[in-house]
């Protein structure tokens, strides 16, 4: 479920960069879920031409994904594919992180690579030729094609840039589905999310194609890549059915045979989460522990490391990566082992090799706890922070007596703080009758992390919305492009 303030913030991001008309279409798709072209026209009350242009802008900037599902039409029960459009909410929100994405590449590769990445962040999807034309224009025609191609390939091989997903994947009905109901508006929110998740998975190219760069040879290779049809949407090209002219234009564009590239948000999120984990461990256990954890994550090739669930690596790989880091040369084998034990690493044996596994998910959860506890401390004070931290650690319903005894607060003061946190949705309260007559009542208190995180996230979206509106106001006052304010400080410090 998308937070209400999150929707407002997403719409404000789109409005600030593409205008209110595009934002209206985006808001409609976020609120209502996947819709057909005519449904978007009906709900937004815009013309077909306006909706077509808005969808193309949103698709170009990776904020909308199209997909096809079978639908039964007419009395004869003829099944035809129908195209639906869904808003990719996470990709819209990622737009506020563009400056951080640029900083990640700047720290890892250098300024010349951030200039290429900025092209993808500004324009969404680009062919290599368009990327080269942009680089050539910025350098006054001095950019060499071979240099741009080498830098581009390095971004691809580092997984900062990827091939775009399929324009319109076709979702086959499941065996137990009633084909006549597939493609109709889904009543259940959970079912809608499942269909949209399936569409994202179906659209994603295989890793072998997703991160395969362009061969650095003659123009024949570049021309071959330009005409590559690996992103061609088979379902969209094979099917022939009557559609509106405006929708046909959209399909012709998103089903292009040219290879399109875009920034890989997944990779950047991994980098930001890794930095957060390392910073958290540094603050709790010291610099040496941060060096060992970062080395362990970098040396892990396990799938869980990509999803930031866990990192698994051998001692030899950890030591090798530790030695290559500033300050790591002084860490002995015994010290590294002691740090791994301090981090709570698990030992396992795989093909006669001893491996260490650290739970990154637990570290991320600790980071979240620290952030929320910090908010409680700043908003409600030290006593409230102690109560909230106790309930987070216990993770179950607790009586007022236990809270008062554990935090060394008087019951009256503790109850006052608990009621305040409960009114602001930081805690859950449950009333229990101790006897059959119901005369004796006891209030139990608990911090429900799942609901709490949603509440805090909604508040953070609200705060981000206020900040973005202030930035837009400054941009308008000084006549500076909104995107420039978000990125200039990192590109030109």
GIKA-V421596 format. One record per pair of residues at least 12 apart in sequence whose C-alpha atoms are under 7 Angstrom apart, sorted by the first residue. I is the first residue (numbers start at 1). J is the second residue. D is the distance in Angstrom with one decimal. If there is no record, write none. Layout:
# GIKA-V421596
i:I j:J d:D
i:I j:J d:D
This chain:
# GIKA-V421596
i:3 j:458 d:5.4
i:4 j:458 d:6.9
i:5 j:458 d:5.5
i:5 j:461 d:5.5
i:5 j:462 d:5.4
i:6 j:458 d:6.3
i:6 j:461 d:5.3
i:9 j:461 d:6.3
i:9 j:465 d:5.2
i:10 j:92 d:6.0
i:10 j:93 d:5.9
i:11 j:23 d:5.4
i:11 j:26 d:6.8
i:11 j:27 d:6.0
i:22 j:54 d:5.0
i:24 j:44 d:6.9
i:25 j:44 d:6.6
i:25 j:54 d:6.8
i:26 j:87 d:6.5
i:28 j:44 d:6.9
i:29 j:86 d:6.0
i:29 j:87 d:5.5
i:30 j:87 d:5.6
i:30 j:89 d:7.0
i:33 j:86 d:6.2
i:34 j:84 d:5.8
i:34 j:85 d:5.3
i:34 j:86 d:4.4
i:35 j:84 d:5.1
i:35 j:85 d:5.4
i:35 j:86 d:6.7
i:36 j:83 d:6.0
i:36 j:84 d:4.4
i:36 j:85 d:6.1
i:37 j:247 d:6.8
i:48 j:246 d:6.6
i:49 j:246 d:6.5
i:52 j:246 d:6.0
i:52 j:247 d:6.8
i:52 j:250 d:6.7
i:56 j:250 d:6.6
i:60 j:124 d:5.6
i:60 j:125 d:5.7
i:61 j:123 d:6.6
i:61 j:124 d:4.1
i:61 j:125 d:6.5
i:62 j:91 d:6.6
i:62 j:124 d:6.5
i:63 j:87 d:5.9
i:63 j:88 d:5.2
i:63 j:91 d:5.7
i:63 j:92 d:5.6
i:64 j:85 d:6.6
i:64 j:86 d:5.5
i:64 j:87 d:4.4
i:64 j:88 d:5.5
i:65 j:85 d:5.8
i:65 j:86 d:5.5
i:65 j:87 d:6.5
i:65 j:88 d:6.8
i:66 j:83 d:6.7
i:66 j:84 d:5.7
i:66 j:85 d:4.5
i:66 j:86 d:6.4
i:66 j:167 d:6.4
i:66 j:168 d:5.1
i:67 j:83 d:5.7
i:67 j:84 d:5.5
i:67 j:85 d:6.6
i:67 j:168 d:4.4
i:67 j:169 d:5.0
i:67 j:170 d:6.0
i:67 j:199 d:6.3
i:68 j:81 d:5.9
i:68 j:82 d:5.4
i:68 j:83 d:4.4
i:68 j:84 d:6.1
i:68 j:168 d:6.3
i:68 j:169 d:6.1
i:68 j:170 d:4.6
i:68 j:171 d:6.1
i:69 j:81 d:5.4
i:69 j:82 d:5.6
i:69 j:83 d:6.7
i:69 j:170 d:6.0
i:69 j:171 d:5.3
i:69 j:172 d:6.9
i:69 j:182 d:6.9
i:69 j:183 d:5.4
i:70 j:82 d:6.2
i:70 j:182 d:6.2
i:70 j:183 d:5.9
i:71 j:180 d:6.2
i:71 j:182 d:5.9
i:71 j:183 d:5.2
i:72 j:180 d:5.1
i:98 j:121 d:6.9
i:99 j:486 d:5.9
i:99 j:487 d:4.9
i:99 j:490 d:6.5
i:101 j:268 d:6.0
i:102 j:114 d:5.7
i:103 j:490 d:6.1
i:113 j:151 d:6.4
i:119 j:131 d:6.9
i:120 j:262 d:5.7
i:120 j:263 d:6.0
i:121 j:263 d:6.9
i:124 j:262 d:6.1
i:125 j:260 d:5.9
i:125 j:261 d:5.5
i:125 j:262 d:5.0
i:126 j:260 d:5.3
i:126 j:261 d:5.4
i:126 j:262 d:6.7
i:127 j:259 d:6.0
i:127 j:260 d:4.8
i:127 j:261 d:6.0
i:132 j:145 d:6.9
i:132 j:148 d:6.6
i:153 j:213 d:5.2
i:153 j:214 d:6.6
i:156 j:211 d:5.6
i:156 j:213 d:6.0
i:157 j:211 d:6.2
i:157 j:213 d:6.9
i:159 j:211 d:6.4
i:159 j:264 d:6.7
i:159 j:267 d:6.4
i:160 j:263 d:6.0
i:160 j:264 d:5.2
i:160 j:267 d:6.1
i:161 j:261 d:6.8
i:161 j:262 d:5.7
i:161 j:263 d:4.5
i:161 j:264 d:5.0
i:162 j:210 d:5.4
i:162 j:211 d:5.5
i:162 j:261 d:5.6
i:162 j:262 d:5.6
i:162 j:263 d:6.2
i:162 j:264 d:5.6
i:163 j:210 d:4.9
i:163 j:211 d:6.7
i:163 j:260 d:6.0
i:163 j:261 d:4.5
i:163 j:262 d:6.3
i:164 j:260 d:5.6
i:164 j:261 d:5.2
i:164 j:262 d:6.0
i:165 j:203 d:5.0
i:165 j:204 d:4.7
i:165 j:205 d:5.8
i:166 j:203 d:4.6
i:166 j:204 d:6.5
i:166 j:231 d:5.5
i:166 j:232 d:6.9
i:166 j:233 d:6.0
i:167 j:233 d:6.2
i:167 j:254 d:5.0
i:167 j:255 d:5.6
i:168 j:233 d:6.0
i:168 j:236 d:6.5
i:169 j:199 d:6.7
i:169 j:202 d:6.0
i:169 j:203 d:5.4
i:169 j:233 d:6.5
i:169 j:235 d:6.8
i:170 j:235 d:5.8
i:171 j:199 d:6.9
i:225 j:259 d:6.9
i:226 j:258 d:5.3
i:226 j:259 d:5.9
i:227 j:257 d:6.3
i:227 j:258 d:5.6
i:228 j:257 d:6.4
i:228 j:258 d:6.3
i:228 j:259 d:6.3
i:229 j:257 d:5.0
i:229 j:258 d:6.9
i:231 j:257 d:6.5
i:231 j:259 d:6.7
i:232 j:255 d:5.9
i:232 j:256 d:6.6
i:232 j:257 d:5.5
i:233 j:255 d:5.8
i:236 j:255 d:7.0
i:270 j:306 d:6.7
i:270 j:308 d:6.8
i:277 j:363 d:6.0
i:277 j:364 d:6.2
i:278 j:290 d:5.2
i:278 j:293 d:6.6
i:278 j:294 d:6.3
i:280 j:367 d:6.5
i:289 j:339 d:5.9
i:291 j:322 d:6.5
i:291 j:328 d:6.8
i:292 j:322 d:6.1
i:292 j:336 d:6.9
i:295 j:318 d:5.8
i:295 j:321 d:5.1
i:295 j:322 d:5.5
i:296 j:311 d:6.8
i:296 j:313 d:6.2
i:296 j:318 d:5.3
i:297 j:311 d:5.6
i:299 j:313 d:6.2
i:299 j:317 d:6.0
i:299 j:318 d:6.4
i:299 j:321 d:6.9
i:300 j:312 d:5.4
i:300 j:313 d:5.1
i:308 j:360 d:5.7
i:308 j:361 d:6.3
i:309 j:359 d:6.3
i:309 j:360 d:5.2
i:309 j:361 d:4.7
i:310 j:357 d:6.6
i:310 j:358 d:5.6
i:310 j:359 d:4.5
i:310 j:360 d:4.6
i:310 j:361 d:6.4
i:311 j:357 d:5.5
i:311 j:358 d:5.5
i:311 j:359 d:6.8
i:311 j:360 d:6.8
i:312 j:355 d:6.4
i:312 j:356 d:5.5
i:312 j:357 d:4.3
i:312 j:358 d:6.7
i:313 j:355 d:5.4
i:313 j:356 d:5.5
i:313 j:357 d:6.7
i:314 j:354 d:6.3
i:314 j:355 d:4.5
i:314 j:356 d:6.1
i:315 j:355 d:6.9
i:344 j:358 d:6.7
i:345 j:357 d:5.2
i:345 j:358 d:4.6
i:346 j:358 d:6.5
i:373 j:385 d:6.3
i:373 j:389 d:6.7
i:384 j:417 d:6.1
i:386 j:407 d:6.5
i:387 j:403 d:6.8
i:387 j:407 d:6.5
i:391 j:446 d:6.0
i:391 j:447 d:5.8
i:392 j:447 d:5.8
i:395 j:446 d:6.8
i:395 j:447 d:6.6
i:396 j:446 d:5.7
i:397 j:444 d:5.5
i:397 j:445 d:5.1
i:397 j:446 d:4.8
i:398 j:444 d:5.2
i:398 j:445 d:5.2
i:398 j:446 d:6.4
i:399 j:443 d:6.4
i:399 j:444 d:4.8
i:399 j:445 d:6.4
i:400 j:444 d:7.0
i:426 j:447 d:6.8
i:426 j:452 d:5.9
i:427 j:445 d:6.8
i:427 j:446 d:5.7
i:427 j:447 d:4.8
i:427 j:448 d:6.7
i:428 j:445 d:5.8
i:428 j:446 d:5.2
i:428 j:447 d:6.0
i:428 j:448 d:6.7
i:429 j:443 d:6.6
i:429 j:444 d:5.7
i:429 j:445 d:4.8
i:429 j:446 d:6.5
i:430 j:443 d:5.7
i:430 j:444 d:5.1
i:430 j:445 d:6.5
i:431 j:443 d:4.6
i:431 j:444 d:6.3
